[in-house]
Amino acid sequence: MERKFTAAAALIYTIITFLLWLAAIATPGWFILSVVKYKSPKMEEISVELSIFYVRVCDNSKCKHLNYADLPEDSTTTTEHYPSFPETQFECMTALVICFICLLFLLNPSFSSKVKAVGVMMFIAALFELTLVIRITVANVLAEKTVHSLRTTQKDLDNFDTKIRLKTPYSVILAGIGLIFSILSMTFSAVLYSKVPRENPADQILEVLPSQSPKNFKELEEEH
């Protein structure tokens, strides 16, 4: 019963990790820049939202997808520290694919080698995802410093027609929560590994060969 509970917990935490990382990839919340322009008699807001695979630019709720090279000039200053798309795509997709393989292994954790592989592979996936989260978090921090300097310049020039700010990168938060669940998955996989019977090739050979008792050996000697 305890082994089944551990296996179920490892499987559930791996599923949650996979879903959180998948949601992080699918959403354009890794980097969100908002530019508000006050034009009489109405306010105009332009937001630039970066996903792993695309850029979404919204102008007063009218959104369209662009390539990274086609970003508006207002956003290039703050997104210059953002990692390149091929790098982020490789890191996140590698983590996601490895997590999916771990999920398949945990559906039938009958052998200790499978459970051990899950622990090792989930650790590698977590490293890729952690690298991605750290790099994009640093990019957001550097962008926030740039925005702060722009605000200071605006105050010095008494120019309040344009406001630039960064919004909460919710995709980074999703990926970070997924990292926490990946650690739980690794923990329960390690516990499960200690409970799953080990495959012993020597035992399998002994099961195949007929047992020879001392009496049988004596009979063989008499025959010869």
Rosetta blueprint (number, residue, H / E / L):
1 M L
2 E H
3 R H
4 K H
5 F H
6 T H
7 A H
8 A H
9 A H
10 A H
11 L H
12 I H
13 Y H
14 T H
15 I H
16 I H
17 T H
18 F H
19 L H
20 L H
21 W H
22 L H
23 A H
24 A H
25 I H
26 A H
27 T L
28 P L
29 G L
30 W L
31 F E
32 I E
33 L E
34 S E
35 V E
36 V E
37 K E
38 Y E
39 K E
40 S L
41 P L
42 K E
43 M E
44 E E
45 E E
46 I E
47 S E
48 V E
49 E E
50 L E
51 S L
52 I L
53 F L
54 Y L
55 V E
56 R E
57 V E
58 C E
59 D E
60 N L
61 S L
62 K E
63 C E
64 K E
65 H E
66 L E
67 N L
68 Y H
69 A H
70 D H
71 L L
72 P L
73 E H
74 D H
75 S H
76 T H
77 T L
78 T L
79 T L
80 E L
81 H L
82 Y L
83 P L
84 S L
85 F H
86 P H
87 E H
88 T H
89 Q H
90 F H
91 E H
92 C H
93 M H
94 T H
95 A H
96 L H
97 V H
98 I H
99 C H
100 F H
101 I H
102 C H
103 L H
104 L H
105 F H
106 L H
107 L L
108 N L
109 P L
110 S L
111 F L
112 S H
113 S H
114 K H
115 V H
116 K H
117 A H
118 V H
119 G H
120 V H
121 M H
122 M H
123 F H
124 I H
125 A H
126 A H
127 L H
128 F H
129 E H
130 L H
131 T H
132 L H
133 V H
134 I H
135 R H
136 I H
137 T H
138 V H
139 A H
140 N H
141 V H
142 L H
143 A H
144 E H
145 K H
146 T H
147 V H
148 H H
149 S H
150 L H
151 R H
152 T H
153 T H
154 Q H
155 K H
156 D H
157 L L
158 D L
159 N L
160 F L
161 D L
162 T E
163 K E
164 I E
165 R E
166 L E
167 K E
168 T L
169 P L
170 Y H
171 S H
172 V H
173 I H
174 L H
175 A H
176 G H
177 I H
178 G H
179 L H
180 I H
181 F H
182 S H
183 I H
184 L H
185 S H
186 M H
187 T H
188 F H
189 S H
190 A H
191 V H
192 L H
193 Y H
194 S H
195 K H
196 V L
197 P L
198 R L
199 E L
200 N L
201 P H
202 A H
203 D H
204 Q H
205 I H
206 L H
207 E H
208 V H
209 L L
210 P L
211 S L
212 Q L
213 S L
214 P H
215 K H
216 N H
217 F H
218 K H
219 E H
220 L H
221 E H
222 E H
223 E H
224 H L
